[in-house]
Amino acid sequence: MKRCTRCGIEKPEETFQMQPSRGCRYAKCRECRTIEQREWRAKRKQNPPRKPETKTCKRCTMTKSISEFSPATPGYFHACCKACEVDIHREKRREQYRNDPTGHFYRAFINEDGIEVKRCSFCHAEKPISEFYINHDWVKGSRTSRFDGRCKECRKAIKKLIYANNPERYRAISRDWAHRHPDEHRAKYQRWNATNKEHLAQYRRKRRATHRERLLAYSRIYHSKETPEFRRRQYERSRDYRQEYSRINSDRMHATSRLWRQTFPEKLAEKESRRRARKRNAPRIEKIDRPAIIERDKWMCYLCGCICTSENVTLDHVIPLARGGSHTADNLRVACHSCNCRKGVRPPHDFLA
């Protein structure tokens, strides 16, 4: 137990803060010290200290203008001037170099494995020089390192923290730069979109899913203001653009279409089947999964019973489209190419008869 000199109450020693400089506990308990600090801050707030014109440096003992000292807490300045603080920092750096066994605390050096590495000045981790940005202000022959002091991860983390603490400021800076450099901003945006297509698509899908009702409301309001004349002009503008684009890029479009047909033959076959079903006015048309139907029938032709291969496998409508059949999975069966061609538009019982 210990008695507080301010409130005079005996309290456990754990309630008294330790005084590191003397190796013993303070004479006043934590609560009394907190109350005194609050009273001192309130008094300081009512009577703020006046800014002095000059101040004496604690290190060089020279009286200098107050502008030569860095500000500390509100109303106070550092004990040492700016020049002495720079010298103190340099001495600390020299002490770090002196205590480092490799002799290269922040400089690149070759480690035992023969790899050129560097120690980060922020996380103090030893990493390859590829993890550091190049310092473009480096002058050959100077003592400044050719690589940046902080590694890429630390710089990104610090930058994100700064942006998170000052979002409005950096948004304003970005908007101002974009307003003053519209062409560079547009080129930068296009480069980012070209290299981050998957990220952009994922962001748009997430945004549509999150704000679905709001986007639908905006769309309804926008389209409710459209007039028939406006829609006609929009259609003509879109049609003219497609025709002009096809005229200019005809070779490119033909090459792309040819490549798609060669790369996705199953999708091409399904596309042609749906087109024929629409031309025949089928009562029902649905999207077909061709590999699933082939696996369902185990690659066996339902007309002749032979096992089909990937070269001659086809899907045949049991009730032909010309006789009112639908384009659905229930009306499709696996058939070899020869049987499908010979069957034509006949029903299965007429073909097998």
Protein Blocks (a to p, Z undefined) as FASTA:
>chain_A
ZZdfklopacdfklpccdfknopacfbdfklmmmmmmmmmmmmmmmccdddfbdcdfklo
pacdfklpccddehiacfbdfklmmmmmmmmmmmmmmmpmnlpakbccddfkopacdddf
klopacdfklpccdfkbcehiabdfbdfbdfklmmmmmmmmmmmmmmlmmmmmmmmmmmm
mmlmmmmmmmmmmmmmmmmmmmmmmmmmmmmmmmmmmmmmmmmmpcfklmmmmmmmmmmm
mmmmmmmmmmmmmmmmmmmmmmmmmlmmmmmmmmmmmmnopabdcdddfklmmmmnoopa
fklopacdfklgccddfbafklopacdfklpccddfklmmmnmmacfklmmZZ
